[in-house]
Amino acid sequence: MNPAATQEPHMTLEGGLPAVQQCLREVETHSGRPAGSVRLVAVTKGRSLEEIRERVLAYGHYPLAENRGQELRDKREAAQAQGGEDLEWHFIGPLQLNKIKYLRGVTLVHTLERLEQARELARLAESWGRAPELLIQVHNGEAQKHGVPEEGVAELRRQAEAMGLVIRGLMVMAPYGDLAEAARVFGRVAALGARLELPELSMGMSDDYVQAVQAGATMVRVGRALFE
C-alpha cells in the first residue's frame, strides 16, 4: 500500500464526486483490487434534488442513500413527478417498524438488525410486489449503537431468508475519529462476511472510506465529501 493513499480522504473533501472516485480507484490499485470493485453510494440526506443532480447525477448513475423514510419517499416521488427519473434508492438509517412503509421502491436496505424488521419488510413486500434486498448491520462494539452482535448474524440471516428475503451482505459503522480502530472493525466484519460467503460489504464513510476499501468494502457510503 502506498502510504500516501491514506491521506487522500483529506484531499477530497473539497473535490466533490470526481475526486472521491479518483481516490477510490487509486486505493483499489494500491490494494491489488480490480478497478471498479468498490461502488460509491451517495448519501443525500438533507440535500435537495437540485443539489443531488448537480453534485452526483451529473457524473453518472449512483445509488442515492437516505436515512429517514419519509424524506426518501418524498424525494423519490418528487423525482418521478419532475422527470420520471429511474433513480436507485438505498436506505441507511435505523429501521423503525412504523416507518418501513415509506421504503417502497428501495433497492437495498443497509440496516437490518432485528427479526421484527424482517417480518414487516416481508409483509409489505406482498403489496409492493417485491422486497428490497438487505444488508445486516453488524454492531461495532460501541454502547448505544445499532447492529447485531457478530455471533447473531448467521441466525438473523437464516430467519430472514426463510421468509423469502434476500440477504446480500453486511454493513458496519466504525467508531468515529479513530482510523486505526475503524480499520480493525472493518477487518473483523470483512472476515465475518467471508465466513458467511456474503458478497457485499457496506463499510466506510467520508472520513474512513480508504480504510474500508483496504479491508475489502464493496460499497462506501459518502455524503459530506461529495457536497462540501
C-alpha positions as a Markdown table, in Angstrom:
| # | Residue | x | y | z |
|---|---|---|---|---|
| 1 | Met | 0.0 | 0.0 | 0.0 |
| 2 | Asn | 1.2 | 3.4 | -0.9 |
| 3 | Pro | 1.3 | 5.4 | 2.4 |
| 4 | Ala | 0.2 | 8.5 | 0.6 |
| 5 | Ala | -3.1 | 6.8 | -0.2 |
| 6 | Thr | -4.2 | 7.1 | 3.4 |
| 7 | Gln | -4.1 | 10.9 | 3.1 |
| 8 | Glu | -6.5 | 11.0 | 0.1 |
| 9 | Pro | -9.8 | 11.5 | 2.0 |
| 10 | His | -8.5 | 14.8 | 3.4 |
| 11 | Met | -7.7 | 15.9 | -0.1 |
| 12 | Thr | -11.1 | 15.0 | -1.5 |
| 13 | Leu | -13.3 | 17.0 | 0.9 |
| 14 | Glu | -13.4 | 19.9 | -1.5 |
| 15 | Gly | -13.1 | 18.0 | -4.7 |
| 16 | Gly | -16.6 | 16.5 | -4.9 |
| 17 | Leu | -17.5 | 13.3 | -6.5 |
| 18 | Pro | -14.8 | 13.1 | -9.2 |
| 19 | Ala | -12.1 | 13.4 | -6.6 |
| 20 | Val | -13.7 | 10.8 | -4.4 |
| 21 | Gln | -13.9 | 8.4 | -7.4 |
| 22 | Gln | -10.3 | 9.1 | -8.3 |
| 23 | Cys | -9.3 | 8.3 | -4.7 |
| 24 | Leu | -11.3 | 5.1 | -4.7 |
| 25 | Arg | -9.6 | 3.9 | -7.9 |
| 26 | Glu | -6.2 | 4.7 | -6.5 |
| 27 | Val | -6.8 | 2.8 | -3.3 |
| 28 | Glu | -8.2 | -0.1 | -5.3 |
| 29 | Thr | -5.0 | -0.2 | -7.3 |
| 30 | His | -2.7 | 0.1 | -4.3 |
| 31 | Ser | -4.7 | -2.7 | -2.5 |
| 32 | Gly | -4.4 | -5.0 | -5.5 |
| 33 | Arg | -8.1 | -4.9 | -6.2 |
| 34 | Pro | -9.7 | -4.6 | -9.7 |
| 35 | Ala | -10.8 | -1.1 | -10.8 |
| 36 | Gly | -14.4 | -0.6 | -10.1 |
| 37 | Ser | -14.7 | -3.2 | -7.4 |
| 38 | Val | -16.0 | -0.6 | -4.9 |
| 39 | Arg | -19.3 | 1.1 | -5.5 |
| 40 | Leu | -19.8 | 4.7 | -4.4 |
| 41 | Val | -23.2 | 5.2 | -2.6 |
| 42 | Ala | -24.0 | 8.9 | -2.4 |
| 43 | Val | -25.5 | 9.9 | 1.0 |
| 44 | Thr | -28.1 | 12.6 | 0.1 |
| 45 | Lys | -29.9 | 13.2 | 3.4 |
| 46 | Gly | -30.8 | 16.8 | 3.8 |
| 47 | Arg | -29.9 | 17.6 | 0.1 |
| 48 | Ser | -32.3 | 18.9 | -2.4 |
| 49 | Leu | -32.9 | 17.2 | -5.7 |
| 50 | Glu | -31.2 | 20.1 | -7.4 |
| 51 | Glu | -28.1 | 19.6 | -5.3 |
| 52 | Ile | -28.2 | 15.9 | -6.0 |
| 53 | Arg | -28.5 | 16.4 | -9.7 |
| 54 | Glu | -25.6 | 18.9 | -9.7 |
| 55 | Arg | -23.2 | 17.2 | -7.4 |
| 56 | Val | -24.0 | 13.5 | -8.0 |
| 57 | Leu | -26.1 | 12.6 | -11.0 |
| 58 | Ala | -24.2 | 15.0 | -13.3 |
| 59 | Tyr | -21.3 | 12.4 | -13.1 |
| 60 | Gly | -23.3 | 9.3 | -13.8 |
| 61 | His | -25.7 | 6.8 | -12.2 |
| 62 | Tyr | -25.1 | 6.4 | -8.5 |
| 63 | Pro | -27.2 | 4.9 | -5.7 |
| 64 | Leu | -28.7 | 7.6 | -3.5 |
| 65 | Ala | -28.9 | 6.8 | 0.2 |
| 66 | Glu | -31.3 | 8.3 | 2.7 |
| 67 | Asn | -31.6 | 7.7 | 6.5 |
| 68 | Arg | -35.2 | 8.9 | 7.0 |
| 69 | Gly | -38.0 | 7.0 | 5.4 |
| 70 | Gln | -40.3 | 10.0 | 4.9 |
| 71 | Glu | -37.6 | 12.1 | 3.3 |
| 72 | Leu | -36.7 | 9.2 | 1.0 |
| 73 | Arg | -40.3 | 8.7 | 0.0 |
| 74 | Asp | -40.8 | 12.5 | -0.7 |
| 75 | Lys | -37.6 | 12.7 | -2.8 |
| 76 | Arg | -38.4 | 9.6 | -4.8 |
| 77 | Glu | -41.9 | 10.8 | -5.5 |
| 78 | Ala | -40.7 | 14.3 | -6.4 |
| 79 | Ala | -38.0 | 13.0 | -8.8 |
| 80 | Gln | -40.6 | 10.8 | -10.5 |
| 81 | Ala | -43.1 | 13.7 | -10.8 |
| 82 | Gln | -40.4 | 16.1 | -12.2 |
| 83 | Gly | -38.9 | 13.9 | -14.8 |
| 84 | Gly | -39.7 | 10.3 | -14.3 |
| 85 | Glu | -36.1 | 9.6 | -13.4 |
| 86 | Asp | -35.3 | 6.0 | -12.8 |
| 87 | Leu | -33.1 | 6.5 | -9.7 |
| 88 | Glu | -31.7 | 3.8 | -7.4 |
| 89 | Trp | -32.5 | 4.5 | -3.7 |
| 90 | His | -30.8 | 2.9 | -0.7 |
| 91 | Phe | -31.9 | 3.2 | 2.9 |
| 92 | Ile | -29.1 | 3.5 | 5.5 |
| 93 | Gly | -31.0 | 4.8 | 8.6 |
| 94 | Pro | -32.4 | 2.9 | 11.7 |
| 95 | Leu | -35.3 | 0.7 | 10.6 |
| 96 | Gln | -38.3 | 1.9 | 12.7 |
| 97 | Leu | -41.2 | -0.5 | 12.3 |
| 98 | Asn | -43.8 | 2.2 | 11.7 |
| 99 | Lys | -41.6 | 3.9 | 9.1 |
| 100 | Ile | -40.7 | 0.8 | 7.0 |
| 101 | Lys | -43.9 | 1.5 | 4.9 |
| 102 | Tyr | -42.1 | 4.5 | 3.4 |
| 103 | Leu | -39.4 | 2.3 | 1.8 |
| 104 | Arg | -41.4 | 1.2 | -1.2 |
| 105 | Gly | -39.2 | 1.2 | -4.3 |
| 106 | Val | -35.9 | 1.0 | -2.3 |
| 107 | Thr | -33.3 | -1.3 | -3.9 |
| 108 | Leu | -31.2 | -2.0 | -0.9 |
| 109 | Val | -31.7 | -1.6 | 2.9 |
| 110 | His | -28.3 | -1.5 | 4.7 |
| 111 | Thr | -29.6 | -1.7 | 8.3 |
| 112 | Leu | -31.5 | -4.9 | 9.1 |
| 113 | Glu | -30.8 | -5.8 | 12.7 |
| 114 | Arg | -34.0 | -7.4 | 14.1 |
| 115 | Leu | -36.3 | -10.2 | 13.2 |
| 116 | Glu | -39.4 | -7.9 | 13.6 |
| 117 | Gln | -38.0 | -5.6 | 10.9 |
| 118 | Ala | -37.6 | -8.6 | 8.5 |
| 119 | Arg | -41.2 | -9.7 | 9.2 |
| 120 | Glu | -42.5 | -6.2 | 8.4 |
| 121 | Leu | -40.5 | -6.0 | 5.2 |
| 122 | Ala | -41.8 | -9.4 | 4.1 |
| 123 | Arg | -45.3 | -8.4 | 4.9 |
| 124 | Leu | -45.2 | -5.1 | 3.0 |
| 125 | Ala | -43.5 | -6.7 | 0.0 |
| 126 | Glu | -46.7 | -8.6 | -0.7 |
| 127 | Ser | -48.3 | -5.3 | -1.7 |
| 128 | Trp | -45.2 | -3.7 | -3.0 |
| 129 | Gly | -44.6 | -6.6 | -5.5 |
| 130 | Arg | -41.0 | -7.1 | -4.3 |
| 131 | Ala | -38.9 | -6.6 | -1.2 |
| 132 | Pro | -35.7 | -4.6 | -1.2 |
| 133 | Glu | -32.5 | -6.7 | -0.8 |
| 134 | Leu | -30.9 | -6.4 | 2.6 |
| 135 | Leu | -27.7 | -6.0 | 4.4 |
| 136 | Ile | -27.4 | -7.0 | 8.1 |
| 137 | Gln | -25.9 | -4.2 | 10.2 |
| 138 | Val | -23.2 | -5.5 | 12.5 |
| 139 | His | -22.7 | -3.9 | 15.9 |
| 140 | Asn | -19.3 | -2.1 | 16.1 |
| 141 | Gly | -18.8 | -2.6 | 19.8 |
| 142 | Glu | -19.8 | 0.9 | 21.0 |
| 143 | Ala | -22.6 | 1.2 | 23.6 |
| 144 | Gln | -25.8 | 2.8 | 22.3 |
| 145 | Lys | -25.0 | 1.9 | 18.7 |
| 146 | His | -27.2 | -0.1 | 16.4 |
| 147 | Gly | -26.4 | -3.5 | 15.0 |
| 148 | Val | -26.4 | -7.3 | 15.5 |
| 149 | Pro | -23.5 | -8.8 | 17.5 |
| 150 | Glu | -21.3 | -10.9 | 15.3 |
| 151 | Glu | -22.4 | -14.1 | 16.8 |
| 152 | Gly | -26.1 | -13.3 | 16.0 |
| 153 | Val | -25.7 | -12.5 | 12.3 |
| 154 | Ala | -25.9 | -16.0 | 10.9 |
| 155 | Glu | -29.2 | -16.8 | 12.7 |
| 156 | Leu | -30.8 | -13.5 | 11.7 |
| 157 | Arg | -29.8 | -14.3 | 8.1 |
| 158 | Arg | -31.3 | -17.7 | 8.3 |
| 159 | Gln | -34.6 | -16.4 | 9.7 |
| 160 | Ala | -34.8 | -13.6 | 7.1 |
| 161 | Glu | -34.1 | -15.9 | 4.2 |
| 162 | Ala | -36.7 | -18.3 | 5.5 |
| 163 | Met | -39.3 | -15.5 | 4.8 |
| 164 | Gly | -38.1 | -15.2 | 1.2 |
| 165 | Leu | -35.9 | -12.1 | 1.8 |
| 166 | Val | -32.6 | -11.8 | 0.2 |
| 167 | Ile | -29.5 | -11.0 | 2.4 |
| 168 | Arg | -26.8 | -9.6 | 0.2 |
| 169 | Gly | -24.2 | -8.8 | 2.8 |
| 170 | Leu | -23.1 | -6.9 | 5.9 |
| 171 | Met | -22.9 | -3.2 | 6.9 |
| 172 | Val | -21.0 | -1.6 | 9.7 |
| 173 | Met | -20.3 | 1.9 | 11.0 |
| 174 | Ala | -16.9 | 2.3 | 12.5 |
| 175 | Pro | -16.2 | 4.3 | 15.7 |
| 176 | Tyr | -15.8 | 7.9 | 14.7 |
| 177 | Gly | -12.4 | 9.6 | 14.9 |
| 178 | Asp | -10.0 | 6.6 | 15.3 |
| 179 | Leu | -8.8 | 5.3 | 11.9 |
| 180 | Ala | -6.8 | 2.5 | 13.4 |
| 181 | Glu | -9.9 | 1.2 | 15.3 |
| 182 | Ala | -12.0 | 1.7 | 12.2 |
| 183 | Ala | -9.6 | -0.5 | 10.2 |
| 184 | Arg | -9.8 | -3.2 | 12.9 |
| 185 | Val | -13.7 | -3.1 | 12.9 |
| 186 | Phe | -13.7 | -3.2 | 9.0 |
| 187 | Gly | -11.3 | -6.2 | 9.1 |
| 188 | Arg | -13.5 | -8.1 | 11.5 |
| 189 | Val | -16.7 | -7.5 | 9.5 |
| 190 | Ala | -14.9 | -8.4 | 6.3 |
| 191 | Ala | -13.8 | -11.7 | 7.8 |
| 192 | Leu | -17.3 | -12.4 | 9.0 |
| 193 | Gly | -18.7 | -11.7 | 5.6 |
| 194 | Ala | -16.1 | -14.1 | 4.0 |
| 195 | Arg | -17.0 | -16.9 | 6.5 |
| 196 | Leu | -20.7 | -16.5 | 5.7 |
| 197 | Glu | -20.0 | -16.2 | 1.9 |
| 198 | Leu | -21.8 | -12.9 | 1.6 |
| 199 | Pro | -20.8 | -10.9 | -1.4 |
| 200 | Glu | -21.5 | -7.3 | -0.3 |
| 201 | Leu | -19.7 | -5.2 | 2.4 |
| 202 | Ser | -21.1 | -1.7 | 3.0 |
| 203 | Met | -18.3 | -0.1 | 5.0 |
| 204 | Gly | -16.7 | 3.4 | 5.2 |
| 205 | Met | -17.9 | 7.0 | 5.1 |
| 206 | Ser | -16.3 | 10.3 | 4.2 |
| 207 | Asp | -13.6 | 10.1 | 6.9 |
| 208 | Asp | -12.7 | 6.4 | 6.7 |
| 209 | Tyr | -13.6 | 5.0 | 3.3 |
| 210 | Val | -9.9 | 4.5 | 2.5 |
| 211 | Gln | -9.5 | 2.1 | 5.4 |
| 212 | Ala | -12.8 | 0.4 | 4.4 |
| 213 | Val | -11.6 | -0.2 | 0.9 |
| 214 | Gln | -8.3 | -1.6 | 2.1 |
| 215 | Ala | -10.3 | -4.0 | 4.3 |
| 216 | Gly | -12.5 | -5.2 | 1.4 |
| 217 | Ala | -15.5 | -2.9 | 1.2 |
| 218 | Thr | -17.6 | -3.4 | -1.9 |
| 219 | Met | -19.7 | -0.2 | -1.1 |
| 220 | Val | -18.8 | 3.0 | 0.6 |
| 221 | Arg | -21.4 | 5.5 | 1.9 |
| 222 | Val | -20.1 | 9.0 | 1.2 |
| 223 | Gly | -22.0 | 12.2 | 1.8 |
| 224 | Arg | -20.1 | 15.2 | 3.1 |
| 225 | Ala | -17.1 | 14.7 | 0.7 |
| 226 | Leu | -19.5 | 14.9 | -2.3 |
| 227 | Phe | -21.3 | 18.2 | -1.3 |
| 228 | Glu | -18.8 | 20.4 | 0.6 |
